[in-house]
Amino acid sequence: MFERFSRSARTAVVIAQEDARELRSPSIEVEHVLLGLLAQAEPELKALLADAGLTREGVLSALNAEGRAEPLGAEDAEALRSIGIDLDAVRESLEAGFGEDVLDRPLPEPRRGFLGRQWYGGHIPFTKDAKKVLELSLREALARKDKSIESGHVLLGILRAPNQTTVGLFGGSGPIHDLRPKVHALLDSAA
């Protein structure tokens, strides 16, 4: 399937992996694919997304803020405190032993072992939802009878199966519903 992707769509998927790694994610999520599109898509598609309130910088900022947020909610932290576990104390202990920025450091670069294979860090897998988005981009292209999968098809896949994070980034299901016909019109004009 990947051979049917246009150069920009293929590069967007590669950038999604780089963004996932940079954001210290153990897997490539739908929001990483969206970030890849915002980095690599055609100018018209980027403009359409900007009109919808989505820029690469804005999404990256939102995902960074989300990643730095407390991994457990306030209720979870309170429940742990009730059994004698203080998350602030755990953080202080880690920082005392490993340095102040231990929880904020980027992941180390993968190392190459015997035969050049990566043995640490390596490949970041796609989540089930991200794989579904890529499959839906193929279905969108086939339904439109387009010969290749363009960035717009990948966006249609995201709009068809957004995860909770991307729904929030788009501002809810209403804006997602409103954006689909605009993407189709953009693909029609490019054809």
C-alpha positions as CSV (number, residue, x, y, z in Angstrom):
1,M,0.0,0.0,0.0
2,F,2.8,2.4,0.9
3,E,4.0,2.5,-2.7
4,R,0.8,4.2,-3.7
5,F,1.5,7.1,-1.4
6,S,2.7,10.3,-3.1
7,R,6.0,11.7,-2.1
8,S,4.5,14.3,0.2
9,A,2.1,11.8,1.8
10,R,5.0,9.3,2.3
11,T,7.2,12.0,3.8
12,A,4.4,13.0,6.1
13,V,4.3,9.5,7.5
14,V,8.0,9.4,8.0
15,I,7.9,12.8,9.8
16,A,5.1,11.3,12.0
17,Q,7.6,8.8,13.3
18,E,10.2,11.4,13.9
19,D,7.6,13.6,15.8
20,A,6.5,10.6,17.9
21,R,10.1,10.0,18.9
22,E,10.6,13.7,19.6
23,L,7.5,13.8,21.8
24,R,8.8,10.7,23.6
25,S,5.8,8.6,22.5
26,P,6.1,4.8,22.6
27,S,4.0,4.6,19.4
28,I,2.9,6.6,16.4
29,E,-0.6,7.9,17.1
30,V,-3.1,9.6,14.8
31,E,-2.0,13.0,16.1
32,H,1.5,12.3,15.0
33,V,0.2,11.6,11.5
34,L,-1.6,14.9,11.6
35,L,1.7,16.6,12.7
36,G,3.4,15.0,9.7
37,L,0.8,16.4,7.4
38,L,1.1,19.8,8.8
39,A,4.9,19.6,8.2
40,Q,4.8,18.2,4.7
41,A,1.4,18.7,3.0
42,E,0.9,20.8,0.0
43,P,0.5,24.6,0.7
44,E,-3.2,24.5,-0.2
45,L,-3.9,21.8,2.4
46,K,-1.8,23.5,5.0
47,A,-3.8,26.7,4.4
48,L,-7.1,24.8,4.7
49,L,-5.9,23.4,8.0
50,A,-4.8,26.8,9.2
51,D,-8.2,28.2,8.4
52,A,-9.6,25.4,10.6
53,G,-7.3,26.6,13.4
54,L,-4.6,24.0,13.0
55,T,-0.9,24.8,12.5
56,R,2.1,22.6,13.1
57,E,3.3,24.9,15.8
58,G,-0.1,25.0,17.6
59,V,-0.5,21.3,17.5
60,L,3.1,20.6,18.6
61,S,2.6,23.1,21.4
62,A,-0.7,21.4,22.5
63,L,0.9,17.9,22.4
64,N,4.0,19.1,24.3
65,A,1.7,20.6,27.0
66,E,-0.3,17.4,27.1
67,G,2.9,15.3,27.4
68,R,4.2,17.5,30.2
69,A,0.9,17.3,32.1
70,E,0.6,15.1,35.1
71,P,0.4,11.6,33.7
72,L,-2.2,10.8,36.3
73,G,-5.2,13.0,37.0
74,A,-5.8,14.9,40.2
75,E,-8.1,12.2,41.4
76,D,-5.5,9.5,40.8
77,A,-2.8,11.5,42.5
78,E,-5.1,12.0,45.5
79,A,-5.9,8.2,45.6
80,L,-2.1,7.5,45.6
81,R,-1.6,10.0,48.4
82,S,-4.2,8.3,50.5
83,I,-2.1,5.1,50.4
84,G,1.1,6.9,51.2
85,I,2.5,7.6,47.7
86,D,3.2,11.3,47.0
87,L,3.9,11.9,43.3
88,D,5.8,15.1,44.0
89,A,8.1,13.2,46.4
90,V,8.7,10.5,43.8
91,R,9.7,13.2,41.3
92,E,12.0,14.9,43.7
93,S,13.6,11.5,44.5
94,L,14.2,10.8,40.8
95,E,15.6,14.2,40.2
96,A,17.9,13.9,43.3
97,G,19.3,10.6,42.0
98,F,19.5,11.2,38.3
99,G,19.5,15.0,37.8
100,E,16.9,17.8,37.7
101,D,15.9,17.2,34.1
102,V,15.7,13.4,34.2
103,L,12.0,13.3,33.4
104,D,12.3,15.9,30.6
105,R,15.3,14.5,28.7
106,P,14.8,13.2,25.2
107,L,15.1,9.5,24.6
108,P,18.6,8.5,23.7
109,E,19.4,7.8,20.0
110,P,19.0,4.1,19.1
111,R,22.2,2.1,19.0
112,R,23.2,-0.3,16.4
113,G,24.1,-3.8,17.4
114,F,25.5,-6.8,15.5
115,L,24.6,-6.6,11.7
116,G,23.6,-3.0,12.1
117,R,20.3,-3.7,13.7
118,Q,18.9,-1.3,16.2
119,W,18.7,-2.8,19.7
120,Y,17.6,0.2,21.8
121,G,14.9,2.6,21.0
122,G,14.6,1.5,17.4
123,H,11.4,1.3,15.5
124,I,8.3,3.0,16.8
125,P,5.2,1.0,15.9
126,F,1.9,2.5,14.6
127,T,-1.1,2.2,16.9
128,K,-4.2,0.4,15.7
129,D,-5.9,3.8,15.2
130,A,-3.0,5.2,13.1
131,K,-2.9,2.1,11.0
132,K,-6.6,2.5,10.4
133,V,-6.1,6.1,9.3
134,L,-3.6,5.0,6.7
135,E,-5.9,2.2,5.5
136,L,-8.8,4.7,5.3
137,S,-6.6,7.0,3.2
138,L,-6.3,4.2,0.7
139,R,-10.0,3.6,0.7
140,E,-10.7,7.4,0.3
141,A,-8.4,7.4,-2.8
142,L,-10.0,4.3,-4.2
143,A,-13.5,5.7,-3.7
144,R,-12.5,8.9,-5.5
145,K,-10.9,6.8,-8.3
146,D,-7.6,8.6,-7.7
147,K,-4.4,6.9,-8.8
148,S,-2.3,7.8,-5.8
149,I,-2.7,8.5,-2.1
150,E,-2.1,12.2,-1.6
151,S,-1.8,14.2,1.7
152,G,-5.5,15.1,1.3
153,H,-6.5,11.5,1.3
154,V,-4.5,11.0,4.5
155,L,-6.3,13.9,6.1
156,L,-9.6,12.4,5.0
157,G,-8.6,9.2,6.8
158,I,-7.9,11.2,9.9
159,L,-11.2,13.0,9.7
160,R,-13.0,9.7,9.2
161,A,-11.4,8.0,12.2
162,P,-10.1,10.6,14.6
163,N,-8.9,9.6,18.0
164,Q,-9.8,11.5,21.2
165,T,-6.8,13.7,20.9
166,T,-7.3,14.7,17.3
167,V,-11.0,15.4,18.0
168,G,-9.8,17.8,20.6
169,L,-7.3,19.4,18.3
170,F,-9.9,20.0,15.7
171,G,-12.3,21.5,18.2
172,G,-14.9,18.7,18.2
173,S,-16.9,16.6,15.7
174,G,-18.6,19.7,14.2
175,P,-15.4,21.2,12.7
176,I,-14.3,17.7,11.6
177,H,-17.6,17.2,9.7
178,D,-17.3,20.7,8.1
179,L,-13.8,20.1,6.9
180,R,-14.4,16.9,4.9
181,P,-16.2,18.5,2.0
182,K,-13.5,21.2,1.8
183,V,-10.8,18.5,1.6
184,H,-12.7,16.8,-1.2
185,A,-13.1,20.1,-3.1
186,L,-9.3,20.7,-2.7
187,L,-8.6,17.2,-4.1
188,D,-11.0,17.8,-7.0
189,S,-9.3,21.1,-7.9
190,A,-5.9,19.4,-7.8
191,A,-7.0,16.6,-10.1
